[in-house]
Amino acid sequence: MGKAQLVNAVILRMLLYSFHLYSWPKMIMKQVEPIVRNFIWSGDSHVSDC
Protein backbone atom coordinates (compact mmCIF):
# COMPACT_ATOMS: atom_id res chain seq x y z
CA MET A 1 0.00 0.00 0.00
CA GLY A 2 1.39 3.39 -0.97
CA LYS A 3 1.77 6.31 1.40
CA ALA A 4 -1.10 8.25 -0.18
CA GLN A 5 -3.43 5.27 0.15
CA LEU A 6 -2.43 4.73 3.77
CA VAL A 7 -2.96 8.37 4.70
CA ASN A 8 -6.24 8.40 2.80
CA ALA A 9 -7.48 5.31 4.63
CA VAL A 10 -6.47 6.62 8.06
CA ILE A 11 -7.94 10.11 7.59
CA LEU A 12 -11.18 8.81 6.11
CA ARG A 13 -11.57 6.22 8.89
CA MET A 14 -11.06 8.94 11.51
CA LEU A 15 -13.66 11.13 9.81
CA LEU A 16 -16.14 8.28 9.50
CA TYR A 17 -15.73 7.46 13.19
CA SER A 18 -16.24 11.12 14.11
CA PHE A 19 -19.31 11.40 11.86
CA HIS A 20 -20.81 8.28 13.42
CA LEU A 21 -20.00 9.29 16.98
CA TYR A 22 -21.31 12.86 16.79
CA SER A 23 -24.03 12.51 14.09
CA TRP A 24 -22.80 15.37 11.91
CA PRO A 25 -25.21 16.86 9.34
CA LYS A 26 -24.92 15.39 5.84
CA MET A 27 -24.19 18.85 4.40
CA ILE A 28 -20.96 19.05 6.42
CA MET A 29 -19.97 15.53 5.42
CA LYS A 30 -20.41 16.43 1.73
CA GLN A 31 -18.27 19.56 2.20
CA VAL A 32 -15.49 17.75 4.08
CA GLU A 33 -14.96 14.96 1.52
CA PRO A 34 -13.57 17.17 -1.30
CA ILE A 35 -11.40 19.08 1.18
CA VAL A 36 -9.81 15.85 2.39
CA ARG A 37 -9.41 14.56 -1.17
CA ASN A 38 -7.70 17.78 -2.32
CA PHE A 39 -5.41 17.83 0.71
CA ILE A 40 -4.33 14.23 0.18
CA TRP A 41 -3.54 14.68 -3.52
CA SER A 42 -2.20 18.23 -3.63
CA GLY A 43 -1.32 19.21 -0.05
CA ASP A 44 -3.80 22.10 -0.32
CA SER A 45 -7.17 22.01 1.43
CA HIS A 46 -8.82 24.62 -0.83
CA VAL A 47 -11.53 23.16 -3.05
CA SER A 48 -11.28 24.10 -6.70
CA ASP A 49 -14.05 23.73 -9.28
CA CYS A 50 -11.77 22.66 -12.15
C-alpha positions as CSV (number, residue, x, y, z in Angstrom):
1,M,0.0,0.0,0.0
2,G,1.4,3.4,-1.0
3,K,1.8,6.3,1.4
4,A,-1.1,8.3,-0.2
5,Q,-3.4,5.3,0.2
6,L,-2.4,4.7,3.8
7,V,-3.0,8.4,4.7
8,N,-6.2,8.4,2.8
9,A,-7.5,5.3,4.6
10,V,-6.5,6.6,8.1
11,I,-7.9,10.1,7.6
12,L,-11.2,8.8,6.1
13,R,-11.6,6.2,8.9
14,M,-11.1,8.9,11.5
15,L,-13.7,11.1,9.8
16,L,-16.1,8.3,9.5
17,Y,-15.7,7.5,13.2
18,S,-16.2,11.1,14.1
19,F,-19.3,11.4,11.9
20,H,-20.8,8.3,13.4
21,L,-20.0,9.3,17.0
22,Y,-21.3,12.9,16.8
23,S,-24.0,12.5,14.1
24,W,-22.8,15.4,11.9
25,P,-25.2,16.9,9.3
26,K,-24.9,15.4,5.8
27,M,-24.2,18.8,4.4
28,I,-21.0,19.1,6.4
29,M,-20.0,15.5,5.4
30,K,-20.4,16.4,1.7
31,Q,-18.3,19.6,2.2
32,V,-15.5,17.7,4.1
33,E,-15.0,15.0,1.5
34,P,-13.6,17.2,-1.3
35,I,-11.4,19.1,1.2
36,V,-9.8,15.9,2.4
37,R,-9.4,14.6,-1.2
38,N,-7.7,17.8,-2.3
39,F,-5.4,17.8,0.7
40,I,-4.3,14.2,0.2
41,W,-3.5,14.7,-3.5
42,S,-2.2,18.2,-3.6
43,G,-1.3,19.2,-0.1
44,D,-3.8,22.1,-0.3
45,S,-7.2,22.0,1.4
46,H,-8.8,24.6,-0.8
47,V,-11.5,23.2,-3.0
48,S,-11.3,24.1,-6.7
49,D,-14.0,23.7,-9.3
50,C,-11.8,22.7,-12.1
